[in-house]
Amino acid sequence: MKEVLLQIPTLDAEQSIEIDVRINGKRRTLKYRVEIIDLPRESEDSPDRVDLLRHVIAARHDDWELIQIGAPIKDQIPITFRKKNIVTAESA
């Protein structure tokens, strides 16, 4: 599936996004989840941050796939997941 880049407003932690699209005339709902990961302040060590991200990604539910790890903002990193099962509605 090709990707489309959409600018969305800044989200708070643990928020979900649903986007309705039409692909070849068929309506589909795409679901995304954004998690904001707090980075430990006491450690600026990159391996510690990488291990934290690995743990968060490995702990996700199997219905979600990693889409993007965002750029750090202060002491937080946004991680975006997409629901694997695409809900298909009736054609319009």
N, C-alpha and C positions, 0 to 999 in steps of 0.2 A: 504494500500500500504506500502510495506517495504521501509525503507529509506536507501540511499547510501550516505556515507560521501565522499565529494570531497574537496580537498584543492584548493582554488582559490586565485588568487593574491589579494592584498589589493585593495579595491575599494574606489573611491571617493563617496561623498554623492549622493543619488538619482540615482544610476546606476542600470541597469537591466542586468540579465544574462539569456540566453536561452541555454538549454542543450537538444540535440537530443539524444534519447535513443531508443533501440529496446527492446520491451517486448513481448516475445513469437512470435518473427518475425514481429511484428507490430511497425512501427516507431511512436514515440511520441515526442512532444516538450514540455519540462517543462520550465516554466518561473518563475524566481525569481526576487525580488527587494530588494535591501539593502538600508536602510535609516540610516544615521548617525545622532544621536540626540546629540545636544550640551547640556551639563549639566551646570546649573548656577554655577558660581564659588563662589558667595557670600554665597551659602548655601551648606553645607556638610551634611545637614539633610537628612537621608534616606527617610522619608515619602515624602518630597518634590520631590525627584527623582522618587519615585514610582508613585506619582500623575502625574508627567510629562510623564512617560512611559505609564500609563493608558490612558492619553489623546491622545497620539500619536496612540496607538493601537486602541482605540475606533473611531478615526477619519479616519481610513483606509477605502478604498472603499470595498464594499461587495464582489467584485470578488477576493480579496486577503485574505489569511489566515496567521496568525502568525506562523512562523516556529521556530524561535530562537531569543532570546535576548542574545547578545554576552557579553563578559566580558568588563568592562569599560577600555578604553585606554585614559589616561590623563583625559580630561574633556568631553569625548564623549563615547556614547554607540551605537554599531551597532545593528540594528534590521533587521531581514530577514523575508520577506513575500514570499509566493508562490501563484501563480495564481491558483484559484480553477478549472477553466475549462481547462482540458488537451486537447490540440489540437492534434488530431490523423490524421496522414498522411496515404497514401496508404501503403499497405504491400509491402515488398521487397522480 
